[in-house]
């Protein structure tokens, strides 16, 4: 998995280089992207483990209740933020620069 993340980040950095936009502020955004990527993987693991909902004890401890897994909502928010970073960097499928 670390290999895949490294490949993705290097690909994004290369796109910035080709656009001559590999400046500190954009590199910092890529660092934020990397952090979000790590969080996304943890959220996905939690969803695989517990599902989209799970059984829990009520506050009184007398009943079992079904709770929605907060990781599902968090995953949507993280994905949205990652896409916003790519958009702000101008890294979209329409603007990808291919190698010759």
C-alpha positions in Angstrom: 0.0 0.0 0.0 2.9 2.4 0.8 4.2 1.7 -2.7 0.8 2.7 -4.3 0.7 5.9 -2.2 4.2 6.8 -3.2 3.4 6.2 -6.9 0.3 8.4 -6.7 2.1 11.2 -5.0 5.0 11.1 -7.4 2.5 11.2 -10.3 0.9 14.3 -8.8 4.3 15.9 -8.3 5.2 15.1 -11.9 2.0 16.8 -13.1 2.9 19.9 -11.1 6.4 19.9 -12.6 5.1 19.6 -16.1 2.8 22.6 -15.4 5.8 24.5 -13.9 3.7 24.7 -10.7 5.9 22.8 -8.4 6.2 25.6 -5.8 6.2 25.3 -2.0 2.6 26.2 -1.5 1.4 23.5 -3.9 3.8 21.0 -2.5 2.3 21.7 0.9 -1.1 21.0 -0.5 0.2 17.6 -1.8 1.4 16.9 1.7 -2.2 17.6 3.0 -3.4 15.2 0.2 -1.0 12.6 1.5 -2.4 12.9 5.0 -6.0 12.7 3.7 -5.0 9.6 1.7 -3.8 7.9 4.9 -7.0 8.8 6.7 -9.1 7.6 3.8 -7.4 4.1 4.0 -8.1 3.9 7.7 -11.7 4.9 7.3 -12.2 2.3 4.6 -10.6 -0.3 6.9 -13.1 0.6 9.6 -16.0 0.3 7.3 -14.9 -3.1 6.1 -14.5 -4.2 9.7 -17.7 -2.8 11.2 -19.9 -2.2 8.2 -22.0 0.9 7.4 -23.9 0.3 10.6 -23.1 -1.8 13.7 -24.7 -3.0 16.9 -23.9 -1.1 20.1 -25.2 -0.9 23.7 -27.6 1.9 24.5 -26.4 4.5 27.1 -28.4 2.7 29.7 -26.7 -0.6 28.7 -30.1 -2.4 28.7 -30.6 -2.6 24.9 -28.7 -3.2 21.8 -29.1 -0.5 19.2 -28.0 -0.1 15.6 -25.7 2.8 15.0 -24.6 4.3 11.8 -20.8 4.1 11.3 -19.4 7.7 11.4 -16.6 6.5 9.1 -19.0 6.4 6.2 -19.8 10.2 6.5 -16.1 10.9 7.2 -15.0 9.0 4.1 -17.3 11.1 1.9 -15.9 14.3 3.5 -12.3 13.2 3.0 -12.9 12.2 -0.6 -14.5 15.6 -1.2 -11.5 17.4 0.3 -9.0 15.3 -1.7 -10.9 16.2 -4.9 -10.9 19.9 -3.9 -7.1 19.8 -3.5 -6.7 18.3 -6.9 -9.0 20.8 -8.4 -7.2 23.8 -6.8 -3.9 22.4 -8.2 -5.5 22.2 -11.6 -4.9 18.4 -11.7 -7.9 17.1 -13.6 -8.4 14.4 -16.2 -8.8 17.2 -18.8 -5.5 18.8 -17.9 -3.3 15.8 -17.5 0.0 16.2 -19.3 1.2 12.9 -20.9 4.8 11.9 -21.4 5.9 11.9 -25.1 
